[in-house]
Amino acid sequence: MSVGLLLLGDALVLMAHGMFNLGVTLPAVLGLAFLVICGHHARIAQKLGCDWRLRLLWRLGWALLIVWFASLLIFWMQLLLHSRAPDISSPLHAIVVLGSATREGQPSRTLAARLDQAALLAQQQPQALVVVSGGVDFGESESEGQVMARYLRQRHGLATQRLVIEGHSTSTALNLKWSLPLLHERGVAADAPMAIVTSDFHTLRAGWIARRNGYANAVTVGASTPASIRVNAWLREYFAVLSGWLLGEF
């Protein structure tokens, strides 16, 4: 029962803060299911004892859940390995920062972490252009790109002439696809050394999509995910990878 309460409580807290995605709703469903099973354990046991077909389905369901959970752990291990800081040996021509949610004209904690990481890298690579990429969120009037650029200027003192704003994309694939023409206009080729800054859980998928879109010499740099949403974000990424594979994004 404690597992069910933990999963459901975590989801409800995040939902109260306006977060609704698969990484939040799935724990809520699982938590509620565990609570229902615990609350009706005797009745379930009685029904299973009377029907061998129900027992078979019950055991199959638990077996599938265990297999899925094992695949999730393996996937998370791959994310951990891939999110390590890369070795950047040559000067970068550009740093592409992938967008995330904004609220009331301010970056979310996840997006702020990406921008802080990008600012640190931009300080180490003063010759690199910085592309901020993201469209307009639901209920917002400014694009993520505009919010990101303002944050980098005001919080980190990044010069306006270094910033390139892409303010129309609505997905990682479009972030990367629509940033390339803006870089081409400024003399940066697709095979130039670049860094793609995103969240740690997102580096694996972002790297695959970048290669699919022609980024031939790019490394991914991961910003730490806030601890309060880390499990939910990493869970959501598991399904995002499956979805991206089915849609042919990489």
HELIX and SHEET records of a PDB file:
HELIX    1   1 SER A    2  ALA A   16  1                                  15    
HELIX    2   2 LEU A   22  GLY A   39  1                                  18    
HELIX    3   3 HIS A   41  CYS A   50  1                                  10    
HELIX    4   4 TRP A   52  HIS A   82  1                                  31    
HELIX    5   5 ARG A  109  GLN A  124  1                                  16    
HELIX    6   6 GLU A  144  HIS A  156  1                                  13    
HELIX    7   7 THR A  160  ARG A  162  5                                   3    
HELIX    8   8 THR A  172  GLU A  185  1                                  14    
HELIX    9   9 ASP A  200  HIS A  202  5                                   3    
HELIX   10  10 THR A  203  ARG A  212  1                                  10    
HELIX   11  11 ALA A  227  ILE A  229  5                                   3    
HELIX   12  12 ARG A  230  LEU A  246  1                                  17    
SHEET    1   A 5 LEU A 163  GLU A 166  0                                        
SHEET    2   A 5 LEU A 129  SER A 133  1                                        
SHEET    3   A 5 ALA A  94  LEU A  98  1                                        
SHEET    4   A 5 MET A 194  SER A 199  1                                        
SHEET    5   A 5 ALA A 218  ALA A 223  1                                        
SHEET    1   B 2 THR A 102  ARG A 103  0                                        
SHEET    2   B 2 GLN A 106  PRO A 107 -1                                        
END                                                                             
